[in-house]
Amino acid sequence: MSAASRVGQGFDLHRLVSGRPLKIGGVAVDSPVGAEAHSDGDVVLHALIDALLGAVGLDDIGELFPPDDATYKGADSLGLLEKALCKVKERTPGFRVENIDITILLEKPKLGPYKPVIRERIATALGLEPGRVAVKAKTMEGLGPIGQQEAIAAMVTLLISLPAS
Ligand code: MG
């Protein structure tokens, strides 16, 4: 019997509005605008949760944590990630995250100084060595809603391995 791998991908986007904090990958980013959302609006963690759920064939984040459920109002997305991980563990005991590749789409601020912190935060949350987590940031060259600083988005791809059965 051989071990199996599963790939997962996730995407998330939130509108940016003034008077909201900007959380990216569990890290508070200094910005005059933040994500409009029922929870803390952390696009990286939401895309990561969807990638994890998708890798094992579970329902998406909206099914797991319905936006009309008052329980999740203002929720810290690191807590949601923890809950999602429990679901994934129940579904696939012994699974291991091999690597995570994250792309953040944001016009401003430049995320250079935040990238190592985000990497560390996510690696810690998942019990991984930081070298298994990649964090990239792109602007949209001023184009479209992201380029016009009206939105932030993130894409996450990850690979998990399952024990031999
Ligand atoms: Mg979201």
Backbone and ligand atoms as CSV (ligand in chain L), in Angstrom:
chain,resi,resn,atom,element,x,y,z
A,1,MET,N,N,0.840,-1.198,0.000
A,1,MET,CA,C,0.000,0.000,0.000
A,1,MET,C,C,0.877,1.251,0.000
A,2,SER,N,N,0.457,2.259,-0.707
A,2,SER,CA,C,1.281,3.467,-0.762
A,2,SER,C,C,0.511,4.673,-0.219
A,3,ALA,N,N,1.285,5.683,0.202
A,3,ALA,CA,C,0.671,6.910,0.708
A,3,ALA,C,C,0.042,7.665,-0.464
A,4,ALA,N,N,-0.977,8.434,-0.161
A,4,ALA,CA,C,-1.650,9.203,-1.208
A,4,ALA,C,C,-1.488,10.692,-0.936
A,5,SER,N,N,-1.579,11.481,-1.983
A,5,SER,CA,C,-1.541,12.935,-1.826
A,5,SER,C,C,-2.844,13.525,-2.330
A,6,ARG,N,N,-3.174,14.659,-1.791
A,6,ARG,CA,C,-4.374,15.386,-2.236
A,6,ARG,C,C,-4.007,16.857,-2.369
A,7,VAL,N,N,-4.415,17.455,-3.473
A,7,VAL,CA,C,-4.165,18.881,-3.647
A,7,VAL,C,C,-5.443,19.653,-3.316
A,8,GLY,N,N,-5.286,20.851,-2.795
A,8,GLY,CA,C,-6.442,21.697,-2.510
A,8,GLY,C,C,-6.144,23.112,-2.965
A,9,GLN,N,N,-7.180,23.833,-3.388
A,9,GLN,CA,C,-6.980,25.237,-3.732
A,9,GLN,C,C,-8.123,26.058,-3.167
A,10,GLY,N,N,-7.802,27.285,-2.797
A,10,GLY,CA,C,-8.828,28.167,-2.239
A,10,GLY,C,C,-8.623,29.586,-2.725
A,11,PHE,N,N,-9.711,30.313,-2.787
A,11,PHE,CA,C,-9.673,31.726,-3.204
A,11,PHE,C,C,-10.609,32.506,-2.298
A,12,ASP,N,N,-10.234,33.739,-1.959
A,12,ASP,CA,C,-11.167,34.594,-1.230
A,12,ASP,C,C,-10.926,36.054,-1.600
A,13,LEU,N,N,-11.970,36.830,-1.503
A,13,LEU,CA,C,-11.893,38.266,-1.799
A,13,LEU,C,C,-12.809,39.004,-0.829
A,14,HIS,N,N,-12.340,40.122,-0.331
A,14,HIS,CA,C,-13.201,40.990,0.470
A,14,HIS,C,C,-13.057,42.429,-0.001
A,15,ARG,N,N,-14.167,43.148,0.131
A,15,ARG,CA,C,-14.181,44.576,-0.141
A,15,ARG,C,C,-13.381,45.289,0.957
A,16,LEU,N,N,-12.653,46.345,0.589
A,16,LEU,CA,C,-11.911,47.137,1.578
A,16,LEU,C,C,-12.690,48.406,1.903
A,17,VAL,N,N,-12.885,48.658,3.192
A,17,VAL,CA,C,-13.614,49.860,3.623
A,17,VAL,C,C,-12.860,50.516,4.774
A,18,SER,N,N,-13.117,51.815,4.987
A,18,SER,CA,C,-12.422,52.478,6.089
A,18,SER,C,C,-13.087,52.097,7.411
A,19,GLY,N,N,-12.300,52.202,8.457
A,19,GLY,CA,C,-12.833,51.914,9.787
A,19,GLY,C,C,-12.836,50.447,10.147
A,20,ARG,N,N,-12.144,49.630,9.346
A,20,ARG,CA,C,-12.050,48.196,9.663
A,20,ARG,C,C,-10.571,47.833,9.749
A,21,PRO,N,N,-10.215,46.908,10.670
A,21,PRO,CA,C,-8.822,46.461,10.718
A,21,PRO,C,C,-8.507,45.568,9.516
A,22,LEU,N,N,-7.248,45.541,9.118
A,22,LEU,CA,C,-6.842,44.665,8.016
A,22,LEU,C,C,-6.021,43.510,8.590
A,23,LYS,N,N,-6.600,42.308,8.553
A,23,LYS,CA,C,-5.904,41.106,9.029
A,23,LYS,C,C,-5.522,40.269,7.818
A,24,ILE,N,N,-4.258,39.886,7.733
A,24,ILE,CA,C,-3.803,39.060,6.610
A,24,ILE,C,C,-2.978,37.912,7.168
A,25,GLY,N,N,-3.471,36.701,6.986
A,25,GLY,CA,C,-2.739,35.530,7.485
A,25,GLY,C,C,-2.566,35.562,8.998
A,26,GLY,N,N,-3.555,36.123,9.695
A,26,GLY,CA,C,-3.497,36.169,11.155
A,26,GLY,C,C,-2.661,37.323,11.686
A,27,VAL,N,N,-2.195,38.191,10.790
A,27,VAL,CA,C,-1.315,39.297,11.195
A,27,VAL,C,C,-2.035,40.630,10.943
A,28,ALA,N,N,-1.985,41.525,11.924
A,28,ALA,CA,C,-2.592,42.852,11.765
A,28,ALA,C,C,-1.673,43.714,10.903
A,29,VAL,N,N,-2.226,44.218,9.798
A,29,VAL,CA,C,-1.448,45.038,8.864
A,29,VAL,C,C,-1.899,46.496,9.005
A,30,ASP,N,N,-0.924,47.385,9.076
A,30,ASP,CA,C,-1.217,48.802,9.241
A,30,ASP,C,C,-1.786,49.364,7.933
A,31,SER,N,N,-3.061,49.765,7.957
A,31,SER,CA,C,-3.718,50.222,6.730
A,31,SER,C,C,-4.913,51.101,7.096
A,32,PRO,N,N,-5.186,52.146,6.300
A,32,PRO,CA,C,-6.357,52.981,6.591
A,32,PRO,C,C,-7.675,52.278,6.257
A,33,VAL,N,N,-7.599,51.192,5.514
A,33,VAL,CA,C,-8.813,50.443,5.164
A,33,VAL,C,C,-8.646,48.978,5.568
A,34,GLY,N,N,-9.788,48.315,5.806
A,34,GLY,CA,C,-9.752,46.902,6.178
A,34,GLY,C,C,-10.885,46.164,5.496
A,35,ALA,N,N,-10.923,44.847,5.692
A,35,ALA,CA,C,-11.887,44.010,4.987
A,35,ALA,C,C,-13.278,44.124,5.594
A,36,GLU,N,N,-14.254,44.349,4.716
A,36,GLU,CA,C,-15.657,44.333,5.137
A,36,GLU,C,C,-16.064,42.866,5.195
A,37,ALA,N,N,-16.484,42.417,6.372
A,37,ALA,CA,C,-16.785,40.989,6.516
A,37,ALA,C,C,-17.559,40.735,7.793
A,38,HIS,N,N,-18.199,39.582,7.835
A,38,HIS,CA,C,-18.906,39.144,9.036
A,38,HIS,C,C,-17.883,38.740,10.098
A,39,SER,N,N,-16.837,38.023,9.653
A,39,SER,CA,C,-15.743,37.635,10.556
A,39,SER,C,C,-14.682,38.730,10.487
A,40,ASP,N,N,-13.428,38.408,10.789
A,40,ASP,CA,C,-12.366,39.415,10.691
A,40,ASP,C,C,-11.929,39.657,9.240
A,41,GLY,N,N,-12.491,38.902,8.292
A,41,GLY,CA,C,-12.252,39.161,6.865
A,41,GLY,C,C,-10.840,38.857,6.393
A,42,ASP,N,N,-10.218,37.867,7.021
A,42,ASP,CA,C,-8.829,37.506,6.672
A,42,ASP,C,C,-8.820,36.623,5.416
A,43,VAL,N,N,-8.560,37.246,4.266
A,43,VAL,CA,C,-8.669,36.511,2.991
A,43,VAL,C,C,-7.697,35.337,2.899
A,44,VAL,N,N,-6.505,35.502,3.480
A,44,VAL,CA,C,-5.514,34.413,3.394
A,44,VAL,C,C,-5.995,33.197,4.186
A,45,LEU,N,N,-6.460,33.435,5.401
A,45,LEU,CA,C,-6.907,32.291,6.203
A,45,LEU,C,C,-8.176,31.679,5.621
A,46,HIS,N,N,-9.053,32.497,5.042
A,46,HIS,CA,C,-10.267,31.940,4.436
A,46,HIS,C,C,-9.925,31.091,3.216
A,47,ALA,N,N,-9.008,31.567,2.390
A,47,ALA,CA,C,-8.604,30.784,1.217
A,47,ALA,C,C,-7.872,29.510,1.660
A,48,LEU,N,N,-7.087,29.620,2.731
A,48,LEU,CA,C,-6.368,28.456,3.261
A,48,LEU,C,C,-7.348,27.407,3.789
A,49,ILE,N,N,-8.369,27.869,4.502
A,49,ILE,CA,C,-9.383,26.937,5.027
A,49,ILE,C,C,-10.074,26.228,3.856
A,50,ASP,N,N,-10.435,26.975,2.822
A,50,ASP,CA,C,-11.097,26.357,1.665
A,50,ASP,C,C,-10.169,25.359,0.963
A,51,ALA,N,N,-8.886,25.669,0.913
A,51,ALA,CA,C,-7.940,24.750,0.273
A,51,ALA,C,C,-7.844,23.445,1.074
A,52,LEU,N,N,-7.795,23.568,2.400
A,52,LEU,CA,C,-7.734,22.377,3.261
A,52,LEU,C,C,-8.997,21.531,3.112
A,53,LEU,N,N,-10.149,22.215,3.172
A,53,LEU,CA,C,-11.428,21.506,3.069
A,53,LEU,C,C,-11.551,20.850,1.695
A,54,GLY,N,N,-11.141,21.581,0.673
A,54,GLY,CA,C,-11.226,21.065,-0.691
A,54,GLY,C,C,-10.336,19.848,-0.904
A,55,ALA,N,N,-9.164,19.855,-0.264
A,55,ALA,CA,C,-8.226,18.745,-0.454
A,55,ALA,C,C,-8.809,17.415,0.018
A,56,VAL,N,N,-9.687,17.486,1.022
A,56,VAL,CA,C,-10.258,16.232,1.542
A,56,VAL,C,C,-11.726,16.077,1.163
A,57,GLY,N,N,-12.193,16.941,0.267
A,57,GLY,CA,C,-13.555,16.777,-0.263
A,57,GLY,C,C,-14.647,17.197,0.702
A,58,LEU,N,N,-14.337,18.109,1.626
A,58,LEU,CA,C,-15.374,18.611,2.542
A,58,LEU,C,C,-16.036,19.855,1.943
A,59,ASP,N,N,-17.194,20.239,2.513
A,59,ASP,CA,C,-17.898,21.449,2.068
A,59,ASP,C,C,-17.033,22.682,2.286
A,60,ASP,N,N,-17.391,23.774,1.630
A,60,ASP,CA,C,-16.559,24.984,1.721
A,60,ASP,C,C,-16.782,25.759,3.023
A,61,ILE,N,N,-15.986,26.793,3.193
A,61,ILE,CA,C,-15.982,27.588,4.431
A,61,ILE,C,C,-17.349,28.208,4.726
A,62,GLY,N,N,-18.076,28.584,3.681
A,62,GLY,CA,C,-19.396,29.200,3.861
A,62,GLY,C,C,-20.403,28.216,4.443
A,63,GLU,N,N,-20.236,26.919,4.136
A,63,GLU,CA,C,-21.112,25.876,4.687
A,63,GLU,C,C,-20.732,25.593,6.135
A,64,LEU,N,N,-19.406,25.574,6.374
A,64,LEU,CA,C,-18.905,25.228,7.714
A,64,LEU,C,C,-19.182,26.349,8.713
A,65,PHE,N,N,-18.977,27.583,8.280
A,65,PHE,CA,C,-19.174,28.746,9.155
A,65,PHE,C,C,-20.106,29.727,8.456
A,66,PRO,N,N,-21.427,29.468,8.477
A,66,PRO,CA,C,-22.365,30.308,7.705
A,66,PRO,C,C,-22.291,31.773,8.118
A,67,PRO,N,N,-22.242,32.696,7.131
A,67,PRO,CA,C,-22.137,34.121,7.439
A,67,PRO,C,C,-23.345,34.666,8.193
A,68,ASP,N,N,-24.486,33.943,8.133
A,68,ASP,CA,C,-25.658,34.454,8.878
A,68,ASP,C,C,-25.720,33.869,10.294
A,69,ASP,N,N,-24.681,33.096,10.680
A,69,ASP,CA,C,-24.622,32.529,12.025
A,69,ASP,C,C,-23.907,33.533,12.939
A,70,ALA,N,N,-24.641,34.032,13.938
A,70,ALA,CA,C,-24.109,35.079,14.823
A,70,ALA,C,C,-22.849,34.619,15.570
A,71,THR,N,N,-22.660,33.306,15.705
A,71,THR,CA,C,-21.477,32.761,16.389
A,71,THR,C,C,-20.193,33.297,15.766
A,72,TYR,N,N,-20.233,33.526,14.439
A,72,TYR,CA,C,-18.994,33.858,13.736
A,72,TYR,C,C,-18.832,35.354,13.479
A,73,LYS,N,N,-19.720,36.159,14.113
A,73,LYS,CA,C,-19.611,37.612,13.940
A,73,LYS,C,C,-18.296,38.093,14.567
A,74,GLY,N,N,-17.472,38.730,13.748
A,74,GLY,CA,C,-16.185,39.247,14.232
A,74,GLY,C,C,-15.182,38.159,14.587
A,75,ALA,N,N,-15.474,36.913,14.162
A,75,ALA,CA,C,-14.624,35.779,14.556
A,75,ALA,C,C,-13.176,35.950,14.106
A,76,ASP,N,N,-12.262,35.539,14.985
A,76,ASP,CA,C,-10.845,35.487,14.648
A,76,ASP,C,C,-10.658,34.289,13.710
A,77,SER,N,N,-10.157,34.538,12.523
A,77,SER,CA,C,-10.071,33.462,11.535
A,77,SER,C,C,-9.056,32.388,11.923
A,78,LEU,N,N,-8.122,32.698,12.837
A,78,LEU,CA,C,-7.220,31.631,13.309
A,78,LEU,C,C,-8.028,30.577,14.061
A,79,GLY,N,N,-9.068,31.028,14.764
A,79,GLY,CA,C,-9.964,30.098,15.450
A,79,GLY,C,C,-10.750,29.255,14.451
A,80,LEU,N,N,-11.178,29.891,13.347
A,80,LEU,CA,C,-11.911,29.153,12.305
A,80,LEU,C,C,-10.995,28.115,11.662
A,81,LEU,N,N,-9.725,28.500,11.480
A,81,LEU,CA,C,-8.753,27.564,10.894
A,81,LEU,C,C,-8.588,26.343,11.801
A,82,GLU,N,N,-8.522,26.599,13.104
A,82,GLU,CA,C,-8.379,25.503,14.063
A,82,GLU,C,C,-9.565,24.538,13.979
A,83,LYS,N,N,-10.776,25.122,13.890
A,83,LYS,CA,C,-11.993,24.297,13.784
A,83,LYS,C,C,-11.990,23.503,12.480
A,84,ALA,N,N,-11.584,24.156,11.392
A,84,ALA,CA,C,-11.554,23.481,10.095
A,84,ALA,C,C,-10.542,22.335,10.124
A,85,LEU,N,N,-9.403,22.576,10.788
A,85,LEU,CA,C,-8.379,21.529,10.901
A,85,LEU,C,C,-8.926,20.304,11.617
A,86,CYS,N,N,-9.738,20.533,12.662
A,86,CYS,CA,C,-10.353,19.412,13.397
A,86,CYS,C,C,-11.235,18.599,12.455
A,87,LYS,N,N,-12.003,19.284,11.610
A,87,LYS,CA,C,-12.874,18.600,10.645
A,87,LYS,C,C,-12.037,17.760,9.675
A,88,VAL,N,N,-10.933,18.358,9.225
A,88,VAL,CA,C,-10.075,17.654,8.261
A,88,VAL,C,C,-9.446,16.431,8.932
A,89,LYS,N,N,-9.035,16.581,10.207
A,89,LYS,CA,C,-8.433,15.463,10.946
A,89,LYS,C,C,-9.430,14.337,11.143
A,90,GLU,N,N,-10.699,14.711,11.433
A,90,GLU,CA,C,-11.756,13.696,11.594
A,90,GLU,C,C,-11.932,12.923,10.297
A,91,ARG,N,N,-11.895,13.660,9.203
A,91,ARG,CA,C,-12.149,13.070,7.890
A,91,ARG,C,C,-10.969,12.216,7.429
A,92,THR,N,N,-9.759,12.702,7.683
A,92,THR,CA,C,-8.560,12.008,7.197
A,92,THR,C,C,-7.513,11.935,8.307
A,93,PRO,N,N,-7.715,11.015,9.275
A,93,PRO,CA,C,-6.757,10.911,10.375
A,93,PRO,C,C,-5.348,10.670,9.832
A,94,GLY,N,N,-4.375,11.305,10.455
A,94,GLY,CA,C,-2.980,11.084,10.067
A,94,GLY,C,C,-2.534,11.908,8.875
A,95,PHE,N,N,-3.395,12.815,8.409
A,95,PHE,CA,C,-2.998,13.620,7.247
A,95,PHE,C,C,-1.874,14.573,7.646
A,96,ARG,N,N,-1.115,14.985,6.644
A,96,ARG,CA,C,-0.014,15.908,6.880
A,96,ARG,C,C,-0.010,16.956,5.771
A,97,VAL,N,N,0.165,18.214,6.151
A,97,VAL,CA,C,0.288,19.242,5.122
A,97,VAL,C,C,1.731,19.232,4.632
A,98,GLU,N,N,1.924,19.016,3.353
A,98,GLU,CA,C,3.280,18.983,2.785
A,98,GLU,C,C,3.802,20.395,2.529
A,99,ASN,N,N,2.994,21.195,1.841
A,99,ASN,CA,C,3.386,22.597,1.629
A,99,ASN,C,C,2.173,23.445,1.295
A,100,ILE,N,N,2.339,24.733,1.510
A,100,ILE,CA,C,1.276,25.706,1.250
A,100,ILE,C,C,1.880,26.833,0.433
A,101,ASP,N,N,1.204,27.206,-0.638
A,101,ASP,CA,C,1.682,28.286,-1.489
A,101,ASP,C,C,0.598,29.366,-1.557
A,102,ILE,N,N,0.930,30.546,-1.056
A,102,ILE,CA,C,-0.057,31.620,-0.891
A,102,ILE,C,C,0.289,32.811,-1.783
A,103,THR,N,N,-0.703,33.339,-2.492
A,103,THR,CA,C,-0.527,34.595,-3.225
A,103,THR,C,C,-1.564,35.597,-2.737
A,104,ILE,N,N,-1.089,36.752,-2.307
A,104,ILE,CA,C,-1.981,37.815,-1.829
A,104,ILE,C,C,-2.045,38.896,-2.904
A,105,LEU,N,N,-3.254,39.322,-3.238
A,105,LEU,CA,C,-3.442,40.377,-4.229
A,105,LEU,C,C,-3.915,41.630,-3.511
A,106,LEU,N,N,-3.034,42.621,-3.438
A,106,LEU,CA,C,-3.340,43.846,-2.697
A,106,LEU,C,C,-2.507,44.982,-3.275
A,107,GLU,N,N,-3.137,46.128,-3.468
A,107,GLU,CA,C,-2.402,47.253,-4.058
A,107,GLU,C,C,-1.506,47.943,-3.029
A,108,LYS,N,N,-2.076,48.224,-1.848
A,108,LYS,CA,C,-1.348,48.938,-0.789
A,108,LYS,C,C,-1.806,48.430,0.555
A,109,PRO,N,N,-1.014,48.412,1.588
A,109,PRO,CA,C,0.404,48.758,1.584
A,109,PRO,C,C,1.243,47.620,1.001
A,110,LYS,N,N,2.505,47.906,0.744
A,110,LYS,CA,C,3.437,46.864,0.312
A,110,LYS,C,C,3.582,45.864,1.455
A,111,LEU,N,N,3.515,44.581,1.138
A,111,LEU,CA,C,3.504,43.569,2.199
A,111,LEU,C,C,4.875,42.978,2.508
A,112,GLY,N,N,5.916,43.478,1.833
A,112,GLY,CA,C,7.265,42.931,2.038
A,112,GLY,C,C,7.611,42.632,3.491
A,113,PRO,N,N,7.481,43.638,4.381
A,113,PRO,CA,C,7.878,43.410,5.772
A,113,PRO,C,C,6.969,42.420,6.497
A,114,TYR,N,N,5.759,42.231,6.004
A,114,TYR,CA,C,4.797,41.355,6.688
A,114,TYR,C,C,4.925,39.892,6.267
A,115,LYS,N,N,5.497,39.670,5.087
A,115,LYS,CA,C,5.484,38.303,4.540
A,115,LYS,C,C,6.126,37.267,5.470
A,116,PRO,N,N,7.327,37.559,6.042
A,116,PRO,CA,C,7.913,36.559,6.945
A,116,PRO,C,C,7.079,36.329,8.201
A,117,VAL,N,N,6.392,37.380,8.647
A,117,VAL,CA,C,5.564,37.249,9.863
A,117,VAL,C,C,4.342,36.377,9.559
A,118,ILE,N,N,3.739,36.606,8.383
A,118,ILE,CA,C,2.570,35.821,7.969
A,118,ILE,C,C,2.972,34.348,7.819
A,119,ARG,N,N,4.122,34.125,7.198
A,119,ARG,CA,C,4.624,32.761,7.004
A,119,ARG,C,C,4.769,32.047,8.363
A,120,GLU,N,N,5.373,32.756,9.306
A,120,GLU,CA,C,5.608,32.211,10.637
A,120,GLU,C,C,4.281,31.898,11.339
A,121,ARG,N,N,3.334,32.833,11.233
A,121,ARG,CA,C,2.043,32.683,11.900
A,121,ARG,C,C,1.299,31.455,11.373
A,122,ILE,N,N,1.315,31.290,10.053
A,122,ILE,CA,C,0.589,30.168,9.457
A,122,ILE,C,C,1.305,28.848,9.749
A,123,ALA,N,N,2.624,28.868,9.684
A,123,ALA,CA,C,3.389,27.648,9.988
A,123,ALA,C,C,3.103,27.209,11.424
A,124,THR,N,N,3.091,28.154,12.345
A,124,THR,CA,C,2.822,27.834,13.752
A,124,THR,C,C,1.410,27.267,13.913
A,125,ALA,N,N,0.437,27.924,13.252
A,125,ALA,CA,C,-0.955,27.480,13.384
A,125,ALA,C,C,-1.133,26.041,12.909
A,126,LEU,N,N,-0.332,25.640,11.925
A,126,LEU,CA,C,-0.497,24.299,11.362
A,126,LEU,C,C,0.582,23.325,11.848
A,127,GLY,N,N,1.465,23.796,12.709
A,127,GLY,CA,C,2.526,22.923,13.223
A,127,GLY,C,C,3.512,22.502,12.146
A,128,LEU,N,N,3.845,23.449,11.250
A,128,LEU,CA,C,4.754,23.145,10.142
A,128,LEU,C,C,6.052,23.919,10.291
A,129,GLU,N,N,7.116,23.436,9.638
A,129,GLU,CA,C,8.315,24.259,9.553
A,129,GLU,C,C,7.984,25.406,8.596
A,130,PRO,N,N,8.481,26.620,8.887
A,130,PRO,CA,C,8.171,27.783,8.028
A,130,PRO,C,C,8.556,27.553,6.566
A,131,GLY,N,N,9.559,26.719,6.316
A,131,GLY,CA,C,9.988,26.452,4.942
A,131,GLY,C,C,8.930,25.763,4.101
A,132,ARG,N,N,7.880,25.259,4.724
A,132,ARG,CA,C,6.806,24.612,3.966
A,132,ARG,C,C,5.693,25.592,3.583
A,133,VAL,N,N,5.851,26.841,4.002
A,133,VAL,CA,C,4.833,27.854,3.709
A,133,VAL,C,C,5.464,28.969,2.869
A,134,ALA,N,N,4.896,29.247,1.704
A,134,ALA,CA,C,5.392,30.340,0.856
A,134,ALA,C,C,4.339,31.440,0.822
A,135,VAL,N,N,4.781,32.676,0.986
A,135,VAL,CA,C,3.865,33.816,0.961
A,135,VAL,C,C,4.356,34.813,-0.090
A,136,LYS,N,N,3.534,35.038,-1.097
A,136,LYS,CA,C,3.883,35.985,-2.157
A,136,LYS,C,C,2.830,37.091,-2.183
A,137,ALA,N,N,3.236,38.272,-2.581
A,137,ALA,CA,C,2.281,39.376,-2.684
A,137,ALA,C,C,2.424,40.033,-4.050
A,138,LYS,N,N,1.281,40.362,-4.635
A,138,LYS,CA,C,1.257,40.994,-5.959
A,138,LYS,C,C,0.346,42.213,-5.919
A,139,THR,N,N,0.678,43.241,-6.673
A,139,THR,CA,C,-0.282,44.324,-6.892
A,139,THR,C,C,-0.976,44.008,-8.221
A,140,MET,N,N,-2.010,44.775,-8.516
A,140,MET,CA,C,-2.714,44.591,-9.791
A,140,MET,C,C,-2.402,45.744,-10.737
A,141,GLU,N,N,-1.264,46.413,-10.503
A,141,GLU,CA,C,-0.817,47.491,-11.402
A,141,GLU,C,C,-1.886,48.561,-11.568
A,142,GLY,N,N,-2.645,48.807,-10.510
A,142,GLY,CA,C,-3.662,49.861,-10.556
A,142,GLY,C,C,-4.940,49.481,-11.281
A,143,LEU,N,N,-5.015,48.238,-11.771
A,143,LEU,CA,C,-6.170,47.843,-12.589
A,143,LEU,C,C,-7.247,47.127,-11.777
A,144,GLY,N,N,-8.518,47.389,-12.151
A,144,GLY,CA,C,-9.628,46.650,-11.553
A,144,GLY,C,C,-9.842,47.026,-10.092
A,145,PRO,N,N,-10.815,46.369,-9.442
A,145,PRO,CA,C,-11.163,46.730,-8.055
A,145,PRO,C,C,-10.003,46.544,-7.078
A,146,ILE,N,N,-9.159,45.552,-7.298
A,146,ILE,CA,C,-8.026,45.367,-6.387
A,146,ILE,C,C,-7.009,46.475,-6.632
A,147,GLY,N,N,-6.735,46.741,-7.897
A,147,GLY,CA,C,-5.799,47.795,-8.253
A,147,GLY,C,C,-6.259,49.167,-7.779
A,148,GLN,N,N,-7.578,49.346,-7.710
A,148,GLN,CA,C,-8.150,50.625,-7.259
A,148,GLN,C,C,-8.306,50.676,-5.735
A,149,GLN,N,N,-7.742,49.706,-5.044
A,149,GLN,CA,C,-7.753,49.613,-3.571
A,149,GLN,C,C,-9.161,49.462,-3.001
A,150,GLU,N,N,-10.024,48.827,-3.783
A,150,GLU,CA,C,-11.392,48.589,-3.307
A,150,GLU,C,C,-11.551,47.179,-2.771
A,151,ALA,N,N,-10.535,46.334,-2.973
A,151,ALA,CA,C,-10.657,44.936,-2.555
A,151,ALA,C,C,-9.288,44.312,-2.316
A,152,ILE,N,N,-9.309,43.239,-1.548
A,152,ILE,CA,C,-8.120,42.406,-1.325
A,152,ILE,C,C,-8.524,40.963,-1.635
A,153,ALA,N,N,-7.607,40.185,-2.193
A,153,ALA,CA,C,-7.916,38.791,-2.491
A,153,ALA,C,C,-6.701,37.924,-2.179
A,154,ALA,N,N,-6.938,36.632,-2.049
A,154,ALA,CA,C,-5.842,35.691,-1.835
A,154,ALA,C,C,-6.154,34.371,-2.512
A,155,MET,N,N,-5.090,33.729,-2.989
A,155,MET,CA,C,-5.196,32.394,-3.587
A,155,MET,C,C,-4.244,31.484,-2.824
A,156,VAL,N,N,-4.709,30.288,-2.516
A,156,VAL,CA,C,-3.874,29.335,-1.775
A,156,VAL,C,C,-3.948,27.972,-2.441
A,157,THR,N,N,-2.793,27.383,-2.658
A,157,THR,CA,C,-2.724,25.999,-3.115
A,157,THR,C,C,-1.935,25.232,-2.073
A,158,LEU,N,N,-2.370,24.023,-1.757
A,158,LEU,CA,C,-1.615,23.222,-0.805
A,158,LEU,C,C,-1.676,21.754,-1.190
A,159,LEU,N,N,-0.724,21.019,-0.630
A,159,LEU,CA,C,-0.685,19.571,-0.859
A,159,LEU,C,C,-0.716,18.886,0.505
A,160,ILE,N,N,-1.588,17.898,0.633
A,160,ILE,CA,C,-1.547,17.103,1.861
A,160,ILE,C,C,-1.241,15.658,1.499
A,161,SER,N,N,-0.642,14.962,2.452
A,161,SER,CA,C,-0.427,13.531,2.229
A,161,SER,C,C,-1.195,12.756,3.275
A,162,LEU,N,N,-1.651,11.584,2.867
A,162,LEU,CA,C,-2.429,10.714,3.740
A,162,LEU,C,C,-1.580,9.485,4.032
A,163,PRO,N,N,-1.713,8.928,5.223
A,163,PRO,CA,C,-0.908,7.751,5.541
A,163,PRO,C,C,-1.282,6.564,4.637
A,164,ALA,N,N,-0.330,5.666,4.459
A,164,ALA,CA,C,-0.599,4.469,3.647
A,164,ALA,C,C,-1.739,3.689,4.284
A,165,SER,N,N,-2.622,3.144,3.445
A,165,SER,CA,C,-3.744,2.368,4.015
A,165,SER,C,C,-3.829,1.012,3.345
L,1,MG,MG,MG,-13.803,35.491,3.375
